[in-house]
Amino acid sequence: MSKTQRTREICALAPIVPVLVVDNAAQARSLAEALVAGGLPALEVTLRTPAALDAIRAMADVPGGVVGAGTLVTPEDVRAAKEAGAQFGVSPGATDILIAACEAEGLPLLPGAATASEAMRLLEKGYDMLKFFPAEASGGAPALKAIGAPLPQIKFCPTGGVSPENAKDYLSLSNVVCAGGSWVAPKKMVIDGDWAGIENLARAASKLMD
């Protein structure tokens, strides 16, 4: 099994992986249920808030969901995410120490890369499913298409500036499996507990590859 086979399987579950910044863990389960019901089972909870680990714990047993931890930077992040129930990890970039920590914990990793050299270094380590980040700031879909031409064996999940307006530009590329997006869980909808609205946004996003 390649080091990213499980990551690739998770990325292939739906066209969009919701990138979630959770401020209130009490809302996490309802948020996850709405996204999964809308057809987006793979969820990335970013470790950017004090509530993130508790949110992962709350989401970990939602039927049909696969919860992961985003913004992994240190081995401590990796261990805490795994202990909280994360089934995969996502990092903005990649370091040898971070990769070793994920492998030691058995946590499938979606490591970030923005250049051909970064992608090639990860490929040397056995990682062929990568996060293209920051996608829009790094040249968007045209840049990712260009990187993919000489590296067809690498697949990507572009994240960072992906929106309903440009998602199809990315998803139409042969080297893209899915994209990461935050628009499916707008902060106001989450605060208001508008789970039906979030489910509708998720359903629309789940059909982006149709």
Phi and psi in degrees as GROMACS dihedral restraints (atoms count N, CA, C in turn):
[ dihedral_restraints ]
;  ai    aj    ak    al  type     phi  dphi    fc
    3     4     5     6     1   -68.4    20    10
    4     5     6     7     1   159.2    20    10
    6     7     8     9     1   -65.0    20    10
    7     8     9    10     1   -16.6    20    10
    9    10    11    12     1  -117.9    20    10
   10    11    12    13     1    16.1    20    10
   12    13    14    15     1   -61.4    20    10
   13    14    15    16     1   -46.7    20    10
   15    16    17    18     1   -65.0    20    10
   16    17    18    19     1   -39.6    20    10
   18    19    20    21     1   -60.9    20    10
   19    20    21    22     1   -41.7    20    10
   21    22    23    24     1   -63.8    20    10
   22    23    24    25     1   -40.4    20    10
   24    25    26    27     1   -61.8    20    10
   25    26    27    28     1   -41.7    20    10
   27    28    29    30     1   -66.4    20    10
   28    29    30    31     1   -43.2    20    10
   30    31    32    33     1   -63.9    20    10
   31    32    33    34     1   -28.2    20    10
   33    34    35    36     1   -81.8    20    10
   34    35    36    37     1    -1.8    20    10
   36    37    38    39     1   -67.6    20    10
   37    38    39    40     1   -30.8    20    10
   39    40    41    42     1  -160.7    20    10
   40    41    42    43     1   159.7    20    10
   42    43    44    45     1   -66.4    20    10
   43    44    45    46     1   -27.1    20    10
   45    46    47    48     1  -124.1    20    10
   46    47    48    49     1   133.2    20    10
   48    49    50    51     1  -102.0    20    10
   49    50    51    52     1   111.6    20    10
   51    52    53    54     1   -60.8    20    10
   52    53    54    55     1   130.1    20    10
   54    55    56    57     1  -100.8    20    10
   55    56    57    58     1   111.2    20    10
   57    58    59    60     1  -112.1    20    10
   58    59    60    61     1   129.3    20    10
   60    61    62    63     1  -109.0    20    10
   61    62    63    64     1   105.0    20    10
   63    64    65    66     1  -102.3    20    10
   64    65    66    67     1   120.3    20    10
   66    67    68    69     1   -95.2    20    10
   67    68    69    70     1   -24.6    20    10
   69    70    71    72     1  -129.0    20    10
   70    71    72    73     1   106.7    20    10
   72    73    74    75     1   -62.8    20    10
   73    74    75    76     1   -22.9    20    10
   75    76    77    78     1   -64.2    20    10
   76    77    78    79     1   -21.6    20    10
   78    79    80    81     1   -95.6    20    10
   79    80    81    82     1    -4.4    20    10
   81    82    83    84     1   -63.5    20    10
   82    83    84    85     1   -45.8    20    10
   84    85    86    87     1   -63.8    20    10
   85    86    87    88     1   -44.6    20    10
   87    88    89    90     1   -62.7    20    10
   88    89    90    91     1   -38.4    20    10
   90    91    92    93     1   -62.8    20    10
   91    92    93    94     1   -46.4    20    10
   93    94    95    96     1   -63.4    20    10
   94    95    96    97     1   -42.6    20    10
   96    97    98    99     1   -61.4    20    10
   97    98    99   100     1   -39.6    20    10
   99   100   101   102     1   -66.3    20    10
  100   101   102   103     1   -42.6    20    10
  102   103   104   105     1   -67.7    20    10
  103   104   105   106     1   -42.4    20    10
  105   106   107   108     1   -65.1    20    10
  106   107   108   109     1   -42.1    20    10
  108   109   110   111     1   -62.2    20    10
  109   110   111   112     1   -30.6    20    10
  111   112   113   114     1   -82.1    20    10
  112   113   114   115     1    -2.6    20    10
  114   115   116   117     1   101.6    20    10
  115   116   117   118     1    14.6    20    10
  117   118   119   120     1  -119.0    20    10
  118   119   120   121     1    87.7    20    10
  120   121   122   123     1   -79.3    20    10
  121   122   123   124     1   -27.4    20    10
  123   124   125   126     1   -87.9    20    10
  124   125   126   127     1   120.5    20    10
  126   127   128   129     1  -122.7    20    10
  127   128   129   130     1   130.3    20    10
  129   130   131   132     1  -108.1    20    10
  130   131   132   133     1   112.0    20    10
  132   133   134   135     1   -95.8    20    10
  133   134   135   136     1   115.0    20    10
  135   136   137   138     1   -76.4    20    10
  136   137   138   139     1   140.1    20    10
  138   139   140   141     1   -83.9    20    10
  139   140   141   142     1    55.3    20    10
  141   142   143   144     1  -109.7    20    10
  142   143   144   145     1    -2.7    20    10
  144   145   146   147     1  -131.1    20    10
  145   146   147   148     1   157.2    20    10
  147   148   149   150     1   -62.1    20    10
  148   149   150   151     1   -22.2    20    10
  150   151   152   153     1   -87.0    20    10
  151   152   153   154     1    -6.2    20    10
  153   154   155   156     1   -58.4    20    10
  154   155   156   157     1   -47.8    20    10
  156   157   158   159     1   -66.7    20    10
  157   158   159   160     1   -39.1    20    10
  159   160   161   162     1   -66.6    20    10
  160   161   162   163     1   -33.8    20    10
  162   163   164   165     1   -65.1    20    10
  163   164   165   166     1   -42.0    20    10
  165   166   167   168     1   -61.3    20    10
  166   167   168   169     1   -42.7    20    10
  168   169   170   171     1   -59.1    20    10
  169   170   171   172     1   -42.5    20    10
  171   172   173   174     1   -68.9    20    10
  172   173   174   175     1   -32.8    20    10
  174   175   176   177     1   -85.5    20    10
  175   176   177   178     1   -18.6    20    10
  177   178   179   180     1   -61.3    20    10
  178   179   180   181     1   -28.1    20    10
  180   181   182   183     1  -109.6    20    10
  181   182   183   184     1    19.3    20    10
  183   184   185   186     1   -72.1    20    10
  184   185   186   187     1   122.2    20    10
  186   187   188   189     1   -55.6    20    10
  187   188   189   190     1   130.0    20    10
  189   190   191   192     1    85.5    20    10
  190   191   192   193     1    -8.2    20    10
  192   193   194   195     1   -94.9    20    10
  193   194   195   196     1   153.6    20    10
  195   196   197   198     1  -129.3    20    10
  196   197   198   199     1   104.3    20    10
  198   199   200   201     1   -97.1    20    10
  199   200   201   202     1   136.9    20    10
  201   202   203   204     1  -127.2    20    10
  202   203   204   205     1   166.8    20    10
  204   205   206   207     1  -108.9    20    10
  205   206   207   208     1   126.4    20    10
  207   208   209   210     1  -100.8    20    10
  208   209   210   211     1   170.8    20    10
  210   211   212   213     1    59.6    20    10
  211   212   213   214     1    38.8    20    10
  213   214   215   216     1   -73.0    20    10
  214   215   216   217     1   125.8    20    10
  216   217   218   219     1  -125.3    20    10
  217   218   219   220     1   -34.9    20    10
  219   220   221   222     1  -123.9    20    10
  220   221   222   223     1   161.8    20    10
  222   223   224   225     1   -58.1    20    10
  223   224   225   226     1   -32.4    20    10
  225   226   227   228     1   -63.1    20    10
  226   227   228   229     1   -40.6    20    10
  228   229   230   231     1   -58.0    20    10
  229   230   231   232     1   -44.2    20    10
  231   232   233   234     1   -62.5    20    10
  232   233   234   235     1   -48.1    20    10
  234   235   236   237     1   -64.3    20    10
  235   236   237   238     1   -41.4    20    10
  237   238   239   240     1   -66.1    20    10
  238   239   240   241     1   -39.7    20    10
  240   241   242   243     1   -65.0    20    10
  241   242   243   244     1   -44.3    20    10
  243   244   245   246     1   -64.2    20    10
  244   245   246   247     1   -42.5    20    10
  246   247   248   249     1   -64.1    20    10
  247   248   249   250     1   -31.7    20    10
  249   250   251   252     1   -78.1    20    10
  250   251   252   253     1   -11.6    20    10
  252   253   254   255     1   110.5    20    10
  253   254   255   256     1     8.1    20    10
  255   256   257   258     1   -62.3    20    10
  256   257   258   259     1   138.1    20    10
  258   259   260   261     1  -101.1    20    10
  259   260   261   262     1    -9.9    20    10
  261   262   263   264     1  -156.9    20    10
  262   263   264   265     1   166.8    20    10
  264   265   266   267     1  -129.3    20    10
  265   266   267   268     1   153.5    20    10
  267   268   269   270     1  -132.4    20    10
  268   269   270   271     1   135.0    20    10
  270   271   272   273     1  -127.0    20    10
  271   272   273   274     1   149.0    20    10
  273   274   275   276     1   -67.9    20    10
  274   275   276   277     1   -28.2    20    10
  276   277   278   279     1  -143.4    20    10
  277   278   279   280     1  -152.0    20    10
  279   280   281   282     1  -153.7    20    10
  280   281   282   283     1   135.5    20    10
  282   283   284   285     1  -127.5    20    10
  283   284   285   286     1   158.8    20    10
  285   286   287   288     1   -59.2    20    10
  286   287   288   289     1   -39.3    20    10
  288   289   290   291     1   -66.5    20    10
  289   290   291   292     1   -42.1    20    10
  291   292   293   294     1   -65.5    20    10
  292   293   294   295     1   -44.0    20    10
  294   295   296   297     1   -61.4    20    10
  295   296   297   298     1   -43.7    20    10
  297   298   299   300     1   -62.2    20    10
  298   299   300   301     1   -38.7    20    10
  300   301   302   303     1   -65.2    20    10
  301   302   303   304     1   -42.4    20    10
  303   304   305   306     1   -64.4    20    10
  304   305   306   307     1   -41.2    20    10
  306   307   308   309     1   -67.2    20    10
  307   308   309   310     1   -37.2    20    10
  309   310   311   312     1   -66.5    20    10
  310   311   312   313     1   -34.5    20    10
  312   313   314   315     1   -88.3    20    10
  313   314   315   316     1    -6.8    20    10
  315   316   317   318     1    67.8    20    10
  316   317   318   319     1    32.4    20    10
  318   319   320   321     1  -100.6    20    10
  319   320   321   322     1   112.4    20    10
  321   322   323   324     1   -57.3    20    10
  322   323   324   325     1   133.7    20    10
  324   325   326   327     1  -118.2    20    10
  325   326   327   328     1   135.9    20    10
  327   328   329   330     1  -106.4    20    10
  328   329   330   331     1    93.3    20    10
  330   331   332   333     1   -84.2    20    10
  331   332   333   334     1   148.7    20    10
  333   334   335   336     1   -87.2    20    10
  334   335   336   337     1   144.8    20    10
  336   337   338   339     1  -149.1    20    10
  337   338   339   340     1   144.2    20    10
  339   340   341   342     1  -123.2    20    10
  340   341   342   343     1    -7.5    20    10
  342   343   344   345     1  -133.0    20    10
  343   344   345   346     1   164.9    20    10
  345   346   347   348     1   -61.8    20    10
  346   347   348   349     1   -39.5    20    10
  348   349   350   351     1   -64.3    20    10
  349   350   351   352     1   -42.5    20    10
  351   352   353   354     1   -63.2    20    10
  352   353   354   355     1   -42.2    20    10
  354   355   356   357     1   -63.8    20    10
  355   356   357   358     1   -41.1    20    10
  357   358   359   360     1   -66.4    20    10
  358   359   360   361     1   -38.1    20    10
  360   361   362   363     1   -63.9    20    10
  361   362   363   364     1   -39.9    20    10
  363   364   365   366     1   -70.0    20    10
  364   365   366   367     1   -36.4    20    10
  366   367   368   369     1   -62.0    20    10
  367   368   369   370     1   -39.0    20    10
  369   370   371   372     1   -59.3    20    10
  370   371   372   373     1   -29.8    20    10
  372   373   374   375     1   -89.0    20    10
  373   374   375   376     1     1.8    20    10
  375   376   377   378     1    96.4    20    10
  376   377   378   379     1    11.9    20    10
  378   379   380   381     1  -104.6    20    10
  379   380   381   382     1   113.9    20    10
  381   382   383   384     1  -121.1    20    10
  382   383   384   385     1    11.0    20    10
  384   385   386   387     1  -124.8    20    10
  385   386   387   388     1   109.4    20    10
  387   388   389   390     1  -124.0    20    10
  388   389   390   391     1   158.5    20    10
  390   391   392   393     1   -92.5    20    10
  391   392   393   394     1   127.7    20    10
  393   394   395   396     1   -92.8    20    10
  394   395   396   397     1   108.7    20    10
  396   397   398   399     1  -146.1    20    10
  397   398   399   400     1   140.3    20    10
  399   400   401   402     1   -80.1    20    10
  400   401   402   403     1   121.5    20    10
  402   403   404   405     1   -58.1    20    10
  403   404   405   406     1   -58.8    20    10
  405   406   407   408     1   -66.3    20    10
  406   407   408   409     1   -42.0    20    10
  408   409   410   411     1   -67.4    20    10
  409   410   411   412     1   -20.9    20    10
  411   412   413   414     1   -94.3    20    10
  412   413   414   415     1    10.9    20    10
  414   415   416   417     1   113.0    20    10
  415   416   417   418     1    -2.4    20    10
  417   418   419   420     1    67.7    20    10
  418   419   420   421     1  -159.0    20    10
  420   421   422   423     1   -58.8    20    10
  421   422   423   424     1   -39.9    20    10
  423   424   425   426     1   -59.9    20    10
  424   425   426   427     1   -39.0    20    10
  426   427   428   429     1   -67.1    20    10
  427   428   429   430     1   -41.7    20    10
  429   430   431   432     1   -68.2    20    10
  430   431   432   433     1   -36.3    20    10
  432   433   434   435     1   -63.3    20    10
  433   434   435   436     1   -41.4    20    10
  435   436   437   438     1   -67.0    20    10
  436   437   438   439     1   -41.3    20    10
  438   439   440   441     1   -64.0    20    10
  439   440   441   442     1   -36.5    20    10
  441   442   443   444     1   -70.0    20    10
  442   443   444   445     1   -25.7    20    10
  444   445   446   447     1   -57.7    20    10
  445   446   447   448     1   -49.8    20    10
  447   448   449   450     1   -86.6    20    10
  448   449   450   451     1    -5.7    20    10
  450   451   452   453     1  -127.8    20    10
  451   452   453   454     1    58.6    20    10
  453   454   455   456     1   -66.8    20    10
  454   455   456   457     1   -16.8    20    10
  456   457   458   459     1   -78.7    20    10
  457   458   459   460     1    -9.3    20    10
  459   460   461   462     1  -100.4    20    10
  460   461   462   463     1   132.2    20    10
  462   463   464   465     1  -108.0    20    10
  463   464   465   466     1   155.8    20    10
  465   466   467   468     1  -132.6    20    10
  466   467   468   469     1   155.6    20    10
  468   469   470   471     1  -121.3    20    10
  469   470   471   472     1    94.8    20    10
  471   472   473   474     1   -68.0    20    10
  472   473   474   475     1   137.1    20    10
  474   475   476   477     1  -145.0    20    10
  475   476   477   478     1   142.5    20    10
  477   478   479   480     1   108.9    20    10
  478   479   480   481     1    94.8    20    10
  480   481   482   483     1    87.1    20    10
  481   482   483   484     1     6.2    20    10
  483   484   485   486     1   -77.1    20    10
  484   485   486   487     1   134.9    20    10
  486   487   488   489     1  -140.0    20    10
  487   488   489   490     1   170.8    20    10
  489   490   491   492     1   -58.5    20    10
  490   491   492   493     1   -27.4    20    10
  492   493   494   495     1   -75.2    20    10
  493   494   495   496     1   -33.5    20    10
  495   496   497   498     1  -114.3    20    10
  496   497   498   499     1    -1.8    20    10
  498   499   500   501     1   -57.7    20    10
  499   500   501   502     1   -40.6    20    10
  501   502   503   504     1   -67.1    20    10
  502   503   504   505     1   -27.4    20    10
  504   505   506   507     1   -60.4    20    10
  505   506   507   508     1   -39.5    20    10
  507   508   509   510     1   -76.5    20    10
  508   509   510   511     1   -48.0    20    10
  510   511   512   513     1   -65.4    20    10
  511   512   513   514     1   -18.3    20    10
  513   514   515   516     1   -80.9    20    10
  514   515   516   517     1   -10.3    20    10
  516   517   518   519     1   -76.9    20    10
  517   518   519   520     1   143.2    20    10
  519   520   521   522     1   -68.5    20    10
  520   521   522   523     1   -20.5    20    10
  522   523   524   525     1   -99.7    20    10
  523   524   525   526     1    13.3    20    10
  525   526   527   528     1  -111.3    20    10
  526   527   528   529     1   126.7    20    10
  528   529   530   531     1   -93.8    20    10
  529   530   531   532     1   -39.8    20    10
  531   532   533   534     1  -160.2    20    10
  532   533   534   535     1   177.7    20    10
  534   535   536   537     1  -134.4    20    10
  535   536   537   538     1   152.0    20    10
  537   538   539   540     1   -96.7    20    10
  538   539   540   541     1   133.0    20    10
  540   541   542   543     1  -145.2    20    10
  541   542   543   544     1   144.2    20    10
  543   544   545   546     1  -101.0    20    10
  544   545   546   547     1    -9.7    20    10
  546   547   548   549     1   -68.4    20    10
  547   548   549   550     1   -16.8    20    10
  549   550   551   552     1   -76.1    20    10
  550   551   552   553     1    -9.0    20    10
  552   553   554   555     1  -136.7    20    10
  553   554   555   556     1    68.7    20    10
  555   556   557   558     1   -60.8    20    10
  556   557   558   559     1   143.2    20    10
  558   559   560   561     1   -55.1    20    10
  559   560   561   562     1   -43.4    20    10
  561   562   563   564     1   -64.4    20    10
  562   563   564   565     1   -41.4    20    10
  564   565   566   567     1   -62.0    20    10
  565   566   567   568     1   -39.6    20    10
  567   568   569   570     1   -65.9    20    10
  568   569   570   571     1   -46.6    20    10
  570   571   572   573     1   -60.1    20    10
  571   572   573   574     1   -40.9    20    10
  573   574   575   576     1   -77.3    20    10
  574   575   576   577     1    -9.7    20    10
  576   577   578   579     1    68.5    20    10
  577   578   579   580     1    33.0    20    10
  579   580   581   582     1   -84.2    20    10
  580   581   582   583     1    71.2    20    10
  582   583   584   585     1   -69.2    20    10
  583   584   585   586     1   -32.3    20    10
  585   586   587   588     1   -65.3    20    10
  586   587   588   589     1   -40.0    20    10
  588   589   590   591     1   -65.1    20    10
  589   590   591   592     1   -40.7    20    10
  591   592   593   594     1   -67.3    20    10
  592   593   594   595     1   -39.6    20    10
  594   595   596   597     1   -60.9    20    10
  595   596   597   598     1   -39.2    20    10
  597   598   599   600     1   -65.6    20    10
  598   599   600   601     1   -41.2    20    10
  600   601   602   603     1   -63.6    20    10
  601   602   603   604     1   -40.7    20    10
  603   604   605   606     1   -64.2    20    10
  604   605   606   607     1   -41.5    20    10
  606   607   608   609     1   -62.8    20    10
  607   608   609   610     1   -41.6    20    10
  609   610   611   612     1   -63.3    20    10
  610   611   612   613     1   -42.5    20    10
  612   613   614   615     1   -66.9    20    10
  613   614   615   616     1   -32.6    20    10
  615   616   617   618     1   -68.9    20    10
  616   617   618   619     1   -15.6    20    10
  618   619   620   621     1  -101.9    20    10
  619   620   621   622     1     9.0    20    10
  621   622   623   624     1   -66.6    20    10
  622   623   624   625     1   -19.9    20    10
  624   625   626   627     1   -99.6    20    10
  625   626   627   628     1    -1.0    20    10
